[in-house]
Amino acid sequence: MNPHTLMARAHIAHWQVTQDGHALIMSRDDWSMRVEFHGAAPARAVIRKPGSPEWRHLDRRAITTHVRGHHEQMTMFRIGDRVKVGDRCGVVADMYVETPTALTNRACPVKLLVEYFGGERGTPHVTSALRLPTPIHSS
């Protein structure tokens, strides 16, 4: 995908796009992506997700998927949020936009990586999780 096509798709999906040399920087809500291009091809991509101060590698094949991520679902949680899924509670360790399938509508759904209290891990859709209030710590 060339930078002009990516920029157009990002604008359609309501991302703010800026250009920094041979890189496109896209931001929407608390999500940020930086895609560096070598000519017309993406050479490197990184992403910063809500609740995380660090940039992480993003597979180049996942760039369009994240641009197409369901806007409302992408704003529902942050890394570090306490959540309840069914009868289990845990903490959001990561989140990602699910790869589209033939059944996926225009916006790609978002999944969480939850570390449940007790050591198990799960990957529920954000629509299956409920944010729990942050406990009040007394000093």
FIDO-613169 format. One record per atom (N, C-alpha, C, CB): x, y, z; residue number from 0; atom name. Coordinates in steps of 0.02 Angstrom, whole numbers, plus 50000, padded with zeros to 5 digits. Glycine has a CB too. Layout:
BEGIN
ATOM       u       v       w   dopa   doti
ATOM       X       Y       Z    NUM     CA
...
//
This chain:
BEGIN
ATOM       u       v       w   dopa   doti
ATOM   50042   49941   50000      0      N
ATOM   50000   50000   50000      0     CA
ATOM   50044   50062   50000      0      C
ATOM   49952   50000   50060      0     CB
ATOM   50031   50106   49955      1      N
ATOM   50072   50167   49952      1     CA
ATOM   50046   50219   50002      1      C
ATOM   50070   50197   49880      1     CB
ATOM   50087   50269   50018      2      N
ATOM   50068   50318   50070      2     CA
ATOM   50004   50357   50053      2      C
ATOM   50125   50366   50081      2     CB
ATOM   49992   50371   49990      3      N
ATOM   49932   50409   49972      3     CA
ATOM   49868   50369   49985      3      C
ATOM   49935   50430   49899      3     CB
ATOM   49870   50305   49970      4      N
ATOM   49812   50261   49982      4     CA
ATOM   49800   50255   50057      4      C
ATOM   49822   50192   49950      4     CB
ATOM   49854   50244   50095      5      N
ATOM   49847   50237   50168      5     CA
ATOM   49820   50302   50198      5      C
ATOM   49915   50220   50200      5     CB
ATOM   49845   50358   50175      6      N
ATOM   49821   50423   50200      6     CA
ATOM   49746   50431   50186      6      C
ATOM   49861   50481   50169      6     CB
ATOM   49725   50413   50126      7      N
ATOM   49654   50419   50108      7     CA
ATOM   49611   50373   50152      7      C
ATOM   49643   50401   50033      7     CB
ATOM   49633   50311   50162      8      N
ATOM   49595   50264   50204      8     CA
ATOM   49592   50289   50276      8      C
ATOM   49626   50195   50201      8     CB
ATOM   49647   50316   50300      9      N
ATOM   49649   50341   50369      9     CA
ATOM   49601   50401   50377      9      C
ATOM   49720   50362   50388      9     CB
ATOM   49599   50445   50329     10      N
ATOM   49552   50502   50333     10     CA
ATOM   49480   50478   50332     10      C
ATOM   49564   50551   50274     10     CB
ATOM   49464   50429   50291     11      N
ATOM   49396   50401   50288     11     CA
ATOM   49376   50373   50356     11      C
ATOM   49391   50346   50234     11     CB
ATOM   49424   50342   50391     12      N
ATOM   49411   50312   50456     12     CA
ATOM   49420   50362   50514     12      C
ATOM   49457   50252   50467     12     CB
ATOM   49427   50425   50499     13      N
ATOM   49430   50480   50548     13     CA
ATOM   49494   50481   50590     13      C
ATOM   49372   50475   50594     13     CB
ATOM   49550   50460   50561     14      N
ATOM   49615   50467   50593     14     CA
ATOM   49643   50535   50573     14      C
ATOM   49664   50408   50573     14     CB
ATOM   49679   50566   50618     15      N
ATOM   49717   50626   50601     15     CA
ATOM   49783   50602   50573     15      C
ATOM   49726   50675   50663     15     CB
ATOM   49803   50630   50517     16      N
ATOM   49864   50607   50483     16     CA
ATOM   49911   50665   50473     16      C
ATOM   49847   50573   50416     16     CB
ATOM   49974   50655   50492     17      N
ATOM   50027   50703   50478     17     CA
ATOM   50083   50666   50444     17      C
ATOM   50052   50739   50543     17     CB
ATOM   50124   50703   50410     18      N
ATOM   50180   50673   50375     18     CA
ATOM   50245   50699   50405     18      C
ATOM   50177   50687   50298     18     CB
ATOM   50292   50654   50415     19      N
ATOM   50358   50670   50442     19     CA
ATOM   50410   50638   50397     19      C
ATOM   50365   50646   50517     19     CB
ATOM   50432   50675   50347     20      N
ATOM   50479   50647   50299     20     CA
ATOM   50447   50590   50260     20      C
ATOM   50542   50622   50335     20     CB
ATOM   50474   50530   50267     21      N
ATOM   50447   50471   50232     21     CA
ATOM   50401   50430   50276     21      C
ATOM   50504   50427   50207     21     CB
ATOM   50374   50461   50328     22      N
ATOM   50330   50425   50374     22     CA
ATOM   50262   50460   50380     22      C
ATOM   50362   50420   50444     22     CB
ATOM   50210   50419   50389     23      N
ATOM   50144   50444   50405     23     CA
ATOM   50132   50430   50479     23      C
ATOM   50088   50410   50360     23     CB
ATOM   50107   50480   50514     24      N
ATOM   50090   50473   50584     24     CA
ATOM   50015   50482   50589     24      C
ATOM   50129   50524   50629     24     CB
ATOM   49981   50430   50614     25      N
ATOM   49909   50431   50619     25     CA
ATOM   49889   50426   50692     25      C
ATOM   49877   50373   50578     25     CB
ATOM   49840   50467   50712     26      N
ATOM   49815   50464   50780     26     CA
ATOM   49739   50470   50781     26      C
ATOM   49848   50519   50824     26     CB
ATOM   49710   50433   50826     27      N
ATOM   49637   50436   50836     27     CA
ATOM   49626   50417   50909     27      C
ATOM   49598   50388   50786     27     CB
ATOM   49595   50462   50945     28      N
ATOM   49584   50452   51017     28     CA
ATOM   49653   50441   51048     28      C
ATOM   49535   50392   51032     28     CB
ATOM   49663   50387   51084     29      N
ATOM   49728   50375   51117     29     CA
ATOM   49771   50324   51079     29      C
ATOM   49718   50351   51188     29     CB
ATOM   49753   50309   51018     30      N
ATOM   49792   50264   50976     30     CA
ATOM   49837   50305   50930     30      C
ATOM   49746   50217   50934     30     CB
ATOM   49898   50282   50920     31      N
ATOM   49944   50314   50873     31     CA
ATOM   49981   50262   50833     31      C
ATOM   49994   50360   50911     31     CB
ATOM   49990   50275   50769     32      N
ATOM   50029   50231   50725     32     CA
ATOM   50078   50273   50685     32      C
ATOM   49983   50189   50678     32     CB
ATOM   50136   50245   50674     33      N
ATOM   50187   50277   50632     33     CA
ATOM   50208   50225   50580     33      C
ATOM   50248   50303   50674     33     CB
ATOM   50200   50243   50517     34      N
ATOM   50218   50198   50462     34     CA
ATOM   50271   50232   50420     34      C
ATOM   50155   50179   50419     34     CB
ATOM   50330   50202   50417     35      N
ATOM   50385   50228   50376     35     CA
ATOM   50384   50193   50308     35      C
ATOM   50454   50218   50412     35     CB
ATOM   50394   50232   50256     36      N
ATOM   50392   50206   50189     36     CA
ATOM   50461   50208   50157     36      C
ATOM   50342   50245   50146     36     CB
ATOM   50474   50158   50117     37      N
ATOM   50533   50156   50074     37     CA
ATOM   50504   50157   50003     37      C
ATOM   50580   50093   50087     37     CB
ATOM   50505   50214   49972     38      N
ATOM   50470   50222   49908     38     CA
ATOM   50395   50218   49920     38      C
ATOM   50493   50168   49858     38     CB
ATOM   50361   50174   49884     39      N
ATOM   50289   50167   49890     39     CA
ATOM   50268   50111   49937     39      C
ATOM   50258   50156   49823     39     CB
ATOM   50317   50076   49968     40      N
ATOM   50301   50019   50011     40     CA
ATOM   50315   50034   50084     40      C
ATOM   50340   49956   49989     40     CB
ATOM   50271   50012   50129     41      N
ATOM   50286   50020   50200     41     CA
ATOM   50347   49980   50220     41      C
ATOM   50225   50000   50243     41     CB
ATOM   50394   50011   50254     42      N
ATOM   50456   49978   50274     42     CA
ATOM   50454   49958   50348     42      C
ATOM   50516   50022   50261     42     CB
ATOM   50420   49998   50389     43      N
ATOM   50418   49985   50461     43     CA
ATOM   50357   50019   50489     43      C
ATOM   50484   50011   50497     43     CB
ATOM   50325   49986   50537     44      N
ATOM   50267   50015   50570     44     CA
ATOM   50270   50002   50645     44      C
ATOM   50201   49986   50541     44     CB
ATOM   50250   50052   50683     45      N
ATOM   50246   50046   50756     45     CA
ATOM   50179   50074   50779     45      C
ATOM   50306   50082   50791     45     CB
ATOM   50157   50052   50837     46      N
ATOM   50093   50073   50864     46     CA
ATOM   50099   50086   50938     46      C
ATOM   50039   50020   50850     46     CB
ATOM   50062   50136   50962     47      N
ATOM   50057   50149   51034     47     CA
ATOM   49982   50147   51052     47      C
ATOM   50089   50220   51054     47     CB
ATOM   49966   50103   51098     48      N
ATOM   49896   50090   51116     48     CA
ATOM   49878   50128   51180     48      C
ATOM   49884   50015   51126     48     CB
ATOM   49813   50140   51191     49      N
ATOM   49792   50176   51251     49     CA
ATOM   49816   50143   51315     49      C
ATOM   49716   50182   51252     49     CB
ATOM   49844   50182   51359     50      N
ATOM   49869   50157   51423     50     CA
ATOM   49940   50133   51422     50      C
ATOM   49826   50101   51445     50     CB
ATOM   49971   50134   51363     51      N
ATOM   50041   50112   51356     51     CA
ATOM   50085   50170   51334     51      C
ATOM   50046   50053   51306     51     CB
ATOM   50140   50182   51369     52      N
ATOM   50184   50236   51348     52     CA
ATOM   50232   50216   51292     52      C
ATOM   50224   50260   51407     52     CB
ATOM   50236   50150   51278     53      N
ATOM   50286   50127   51231     53     CA
ATOM   50258   50114   51161     53      C
ATOM   50318   50063   51257     53     CB
ATOM   50302   50121   51113     54      N
ATOM   50286   50104   51044     54     CA
ATOM   50304   50030   51034     54      C
ATOM   50324   50149   50993     54     CB
ATOM   50261   49994   50999     55      N
ATOM   50273   49923   50985     55     CA
ATOM   50272   49912   50909     55      C
ATOM   50220   49878   51020     55     CB
ATOM   50309   49860   50889     56      N
ATOM   50309   49841   50819     56     CA
ATOM   50239   49822   50796     56      C
ATOM   50358   49782   50807     56     CB
ATOM   50220   49843   50737     57      N
ATOM   50156   49824   50706     57     CA
ATOM   50172   49791   50640     57      C
ATOM   50108   49885   50697     57     CB
ATOM   50150   49730   50632     58      N
ATOM   50160   49694   50569     58     CA
ATOM   50131   49736   50513     58      C
ATOM   50128   49623   50571     58     CB
ATOM   50168   49743   50459     59      N
ATOM   50145   49784   50403     59     CA
ATOM   50078   49761   50375     59      C
ATOM   50197   49785   50348     59     CB
ATOM   50065   49696   50379     60      N
ATOM   50000   49671   50355     60     CA
ATOM   49943   49693   50399     60      C
ATOM   50001   49596   50350     60     CB
ATOM   49957   49716   50461     61      N
ATOM   49904   49736   50508     61     CA
ATOM   49890   49811   50506     61      C
ATOM   49924   49717   50579     61     CB
ATOM   49926   49849   50466     62      N
ATOM   49916   49921   50463     62     CA
ATOM   49845   49938   50443     62      C
ATOM   49966   49953   50414     62     CB
ATOM   49822   49912   50386     63      N
ATOM   49755   49927   50362     63     CA
ATOM   49702   49902   50411     63      C
ATOM   49744   49896   50293     63     CB
ATOM   49713   49844   50441     64      N
ATOM   49666   49817   50490     64     CA
ATOM   49657   49866   50547     64      C
ATOM   49690   49749   50516     64     CB
ATOM   49712   49894   50573     65      N
ATOM   49707   49941   50629     65     CA
ATOM   49675   50006   50607     65      C
ATOM   49776   49954   50659     65     CB
ATOM   49690   50028   50546     66      N
ATOM   49657   50089   50521     66     CA
ATOM   49582   50078   50518     66      C
ATOM   49685   50108   50451     66     CB
ATOM   49561   50018   50499     67      N
ATOM   49490   50002   50493     67     CA
ATOM   49458   49981   50559     67      C
ATOM   49481   49946   50442     67     CB
ATOM   49495   49984   50613     68      N
ATOM   49468   49963   50678     68     CA
ATOM   49405   49999   50697     68      C
ATOM   49520   49973   50732     68     CB
ATOM   49359   49963   50729     69      N
ATOM   49295   49990   50750     69     CA
ATOM   49308   50047   50800     69      C
ATOM   49250   49934   50783     69     CB
ATOM   49290   50107   50780     70      N
ATOM   49307   50167   50819     70     CA
ATOM   49282   50163   50891     70      C
ATOM   49278   50229   50785     70     CB
ATOM   49219   50148   50900     71      N
ATOM   49191   50146   50968     71     CA
ATOM   49225   50092   51010     71      C
ATOM   49115   50132   50965     71     CB
ATOM   49237   50034   50981     72      N
ATOM   49270   49980   51018     72     CA
ATOM   49342   49997   51036     72      C
ATOM   49268   49915   50977     72     CB
ATOM   49375   50035   50994     73      N
ATOM   49445   50053   51007     73     CA
ATOM   49451   50101   51066     73      C
ATOM   49477   50083   50945     73     CB
ATOM   49396   50134   51084     74      N
ATOM   49399   50183   51139     74     CA
ATOM   49372   50155   51205     74      C
ATOM   49360   50245   51120     74     CB
ATOM   49350   50093   51206     75      N
ATOM   49317   50066   51265     75     CA
ATOM   49364   50050   51323     75      C
ATOM   49279   50004   51247     75     CB
ATOM   49426   50030   51308     76      N
ATOM   49472   50008   51360     76     CA
ATOM   49542   50036   51349     76      C
ATOM   49474   49932   51364     76     CB
ATOM   49581   50034   51403     77      N
ATOM   49652   50052   51402     77     CA
ATOM   49691   49994   51433     77      C
ATOM   49665   50120   51441     77     CB
ATOM   49753   49987   51413     78      N
ATOM   49796   49938   51444     78     CA
ATOM   49802   49956   51518     78      C
ATOM   49867   49935   51410     78     CB
ATOM   49792   49906   51561     79      N
ATOM   49794   49917   51633     79     CA
ATOM   49725   49921   51665     79      C
ATOM   49832   49980   51648     79     CB
ATOM   49672   49928   51624     80      N
ATOM   49604   49929   51652     80     CA
ATOM   49587   49863   51684     80      C
ATOM   49553   49946   51597     80     CB
ATOM   49551   49866   51739     81      N
ATOM   49524   49806   51771     81     CA
ATOM   49458   49790   51736     81      C
ATOM   49514   49816   51849     81     CB
ATOM   49447   49726   51720     82      N
ATOM   49387   49707   51684     82     CA
ATOM   49356   49644   51713     82      C
ATOM   49403   49696   51610     82     CB
ATOM   49293   49635   51697     83      N
ATOM   49257   49573   51713     83     CA
ATOM   49230   49545   51648     83      C
ATOM   49200   49586   51766     83     CB
ATOM   49244   49481   51637     84      N
ATOM   49219   49446   51577     84     CA
ATOM   49183   49384   51603     84      C
ATOM   49278   49428   51527     84     CB
ATOM   49118   49382   51595     85      N
ATOM   49080   49327   51624     85     CA
ATOM   49087   49330   51700     85      C
ATOM   49104   49259   51597     85     CB
ATOM   49110   49277   51730     86      N
ATOM   49119   49276   51803     86     CA
ATOM   49193   49283   51823     86      C
ATOM   49092   49211   51831     86     CB
ATOM   49236   49300   51775     87      N
ATOM   49308   49307   51790     87     CA
ATOM   49329   49380   51786     87      C
ATOM   49350   49265   51741     87     CB
ATOM   49374   49398   51830     88      N
ATOM   49402   49467   51831     88     CA
ATOM   49476   49465   51815     88      C
ATOM   49390   49501   51901     88     CB
ATOM   49500   49519   51787     89      N
ATOM   49571   49523   51770     89     CA
ATOM   49590   49593   51748     89      C
ATOM   49588   49474   51715     89     CB
ATOM   49647   49597   51715     90      N
ATOM   49676   49661   51693     90     CA
ATOM   49690   49657   51618     90      C
ATOM   49740   49679   51733     90     CB
ATOM   49676   49711   51583     91      N
ATOM   49691   49715   51511     91     CA
ATOM   49767   49720   51503     91      C
ATOM   49654   49775   51477     91     CB
ATOM   49797   49669   51472     92      N
ATOM   49869   49668   51461     92     CA
ATOM   49886   49695   51391     92      C
ATOM   49896   49598   51469     92     CB
ATOM   49839   49689   51345     93      N
ATOM   49850   49712   51277     93     CA
ATOM   49783   49713   51242     93      C
ATOM   49901   49667   51238     93     CB
ATOM   49781   49743   51183     94      N
ATOM   49721   49744   51142     94     CA
ATOM   49743   49747   51070     94      C
ATOM   49673   49802   51160     94     CB
ATOM   49702   49722   51026     95      N
ATOM   49719   49723   50956     95     CA
ATOM   49656   49721   50914     95      C
ATOM   49765   49663   50938     95     CB
ATOM   49663   49743   50852     96      N
ATOM   49608   49742   50805     96     CA
ATOM   49610   49676   50768     96      C
ATOM   49611   49803   50755     96     CB
ATOM   49553   49643   50766     97      N
ATOM   49549   49576   50737     97     CA
ATOM   49554   49580   50661     97      C
ATOM   49484   49542   50757     97     CB
ATOM   49590   49533   50632     98      N
ATOM   49598   49529   50559     98     CA
ATOM   49529   49519   50528     98      C
ATOM   49646   49472   50540     98     CB
ATOM   49514   49557   50476     99      N
ATOM   49448   49550   50446     99     CA
ATOM   49439   49482   50411     99      C
ATOM   49436   49606   50395     99     CB
ATOM   49378   49460   50409    100      N
ATOM   49360   49399   50373    100     CA
ATOM   49306   49417   50323    100      C
ATOM   49336   49342   50422    100     CB
ATOM   49283   49368   50286    101      N
ATOM   49230   49380   50238    101     CA
ATOM   49166   49403   50273    101      C
ATOM   49216   49317   50197    101     CB
ATOM   49158   49387   50337    102      N
ATOM   49099   49406   50374    102     CA
ATOM   49105   49473   50410    102      C
ATOM   49082   49353   50424    102     CB
ATOM   49166   49501   50411    103      N
ATOM   49177   49565   50445    103     CA
ATOM   49148   49622   50404    103      C
ATOM   49252   49576   50457    103     CB
ATOM   49109   49663   50439    104      N
ATOM   49085   49723   50404    104     CA
ATOM   49141   49773   50398    104      C
ATOM   49024   49753   50440    104     CB
ATOM   49128   49832   50378    105      N
ATOM   49180   49882   50365    105     CA
ATOM   49227   49893   50423    105      C
ATOM   49147   49947   50347    105     CB
ATOM   49202   49899   50484    106      N
ATOM   49244   49911   50542    106     CA
ATOM   49266   49845   50573    106      C
ATOM   49208   49955   50595    106     CB
ATOM   49331   49838   50584    107      N
ATOM   49358   49776   50612    107     CA
ATOM   49349   49775   50688    107      C
ATOM   49433   49767   50593    107     CB
ATOM   49326   49719   50717    108      N
ATOM   49315   49715   50789    108     CA
ATOM   49380   49714   50828    108      C
ATOM   49274   49653   50805    108     CB
ATOM   49374   49733   50892    109      N
ATOM   49432   49738   50936    109     CA
ATOM   49428   49684   50990    109      C
ATOM   49436   49809   50968    109     CB
ATOM   49486   49654   51004    110      N
ATOM   49491   49603   51056    110     CA
ATOM   49540   49626   51109    110      C
ATOM   49511   49534   51027    110     CB
ATOM   49530   49601   51169    111      N
ATOM   49575   49614   51225    111     CA
ATOM   49617   49552   51239    111      C
ATOM   49535   49635   51288    111     CB
ATOM   49675   49563   51267    112      N
ATOM   49713   49509   51298    112     CA
ATOM   49707   49523   51373    112      C
ATOM   49790   49507   51273    112     CB
ATOM   49671   49480   51408    113      N
ATOM   49658   49490   51479    113     CA
ATOM   49697   49438   51519    113      C
ATOM   49583   49485   51495    113     CB
ATOM   49733   49462   51569    114      N
ATOM   49766   49419   51618    114     CA
ATOM   49719   49415   51677    114      C
ATOM   49838   49446   51638    114     CB
ATOM   49686   49357   51683    115      N
ATOM   49637   49348   51736    115     CA
ATOM   49673   49336   51802    115      C
ATOM   49591   49289   51721    115     CB
ATOM   49640   49358   51856    116      N
ATOM   49667   49345   51922    116     CA
ATOM   49665   49269   51931    116      C
ATOM   49626   49382   51979    116     CB
ATOM   49720   49239   51947    117      N
ATOM   49726   49166   51951    117     CA
ATOM   49774   49140   51898    117      C
ATOM   49658   49134   51943    117     CB
ATOM   49797   49184   51853    118      N
ATOM   49849   49164   51807    118     CA
ATOM   49829   49146   51736    118      C
ATOM   49883   49109   51834    118     CB
ATOM   49765   49137   51723    119      N
ATOM   49744   49119   51655    119     CA
ATOM   49744   49182   51610    119      C
ATOM   49674   49086   51656    119     CB
ATOM   49744   49170   51545    120      N
ATOM   49739   49224   51496    120     CA
ATOM   49680   49210   51451    120      C
ATOM   49805   49232   51455    120     CB
ATOM   49650   49263   51426    121      N
ATOM   49595   49256   51379    121     CA
ATOM   49596   49313   51329    121      C
ATOM   49528   49253   51415    121     CB
ATOM   49560   49303   51273    122      N
ATOM   49558   49354   51221    122     CA
ATOM   49485   49369   51201    122      C
ATOM   49598   49331   51159    122     CB
ATOM   49447   49399   51247    123      N
ATOM   49378   49414   51232    123     CA
ATOM   49372   49476   51187    123      C
ATOM   49339   49424   51296    123     CB
ATOM   49316   49480   51151    124      N
ATOM   49300   49542   51116    124     CA
ATOM   49285   49595   51168    124      C
ATOM   49240   49532   51066    124     CB
ATOM   49298   49657   51151    125      N
ATOM   49285   49712   51199    125     CA
ATOM   49211   49715   51218    125      C
ATOM   49307   49779   51170    125     CB
ATOM   49168   49693   51174    126      N
ATOM   49096   49695   51188    126     CA
ATOM   49075   49644   51240    126      C
ATOM   49057   49684   51124    126     CB
ATOM   49120   49598   51258    127      N
ATOM   49105   49547   51309    127     CA
ATOM   49132   49566   51377    127      C
ATOM   49134   49480   51288    127     CB
ATOM   49167   49621   51381    128      N
ATOM   49201   49641   51443    128     CA
ATOM   49167   49702   51474    128      C
ATOM   49275   49656   51430    128     CB
ATOM   49171   49705   51539    129      N
ATOM   49145   49761   51578    129     CA
ATOM   49202   49791   51617    129      C
ATOM   49087   49739   51626    129     CB
ATOM   49211   49858   51611    130      N
ATOM   49265   49891   51649    130     CA
ATOM   49244   49895   51722    130      C
ATOM   49280   49962   51620    130     CB
ATOM   49291   49876   51765    131      N
ATOM   49280   49881   51837    131     CA
ATOM   49311   49945   51863    131      C
ATOM   49310   49819   51874    131     CB
ATOM   49282   49974   51916    132      N
ATOM   49312   50035   51943    132     CA
ATOM   49381   50021   51971    132      C
ATOM   49267   50065   51997    132     CB
ATOM   49424   50070   51967    133      N
ATOM   49491   50065   51995    133     CA
ATOM   49485   50067   52071    133      C
ATOM   49538   50122   51969    133     CB
ATOM   49518   50020   52106    134      N
ATOM   49512   50020   52179    134     CA
ATOM   49544   50083   52209    134      C
ATOM   49546   49958   52209    134     CB
ATOM   49515   50106   52262    135      N
ATOM   49542   50165   52297    135     CA
ATOM   49594   50140   52346    135      C
ATOM   49485   50205   52334    135     CB
ATOM   49654   50167   52340    136      N
ATOM   49708   50148   52385    136     CA
ATOM   49712   50199   52441    136      C
ATOM   49777   50143   52347    136     CB
ATOM   49713   50176   52502    137      N
ATOM   49719   50222   52559    137     CA
ATOM   49793   50231   52575    137      C
ATOM   49680   50197   52621    137     CB
ATOM   49812   50290   52594    138      N
ATOM   49882   50305   52609    138     CA
ATOM   49896   50297   52682    138      C
ATOM   49901   50375   52587    138     CB
//
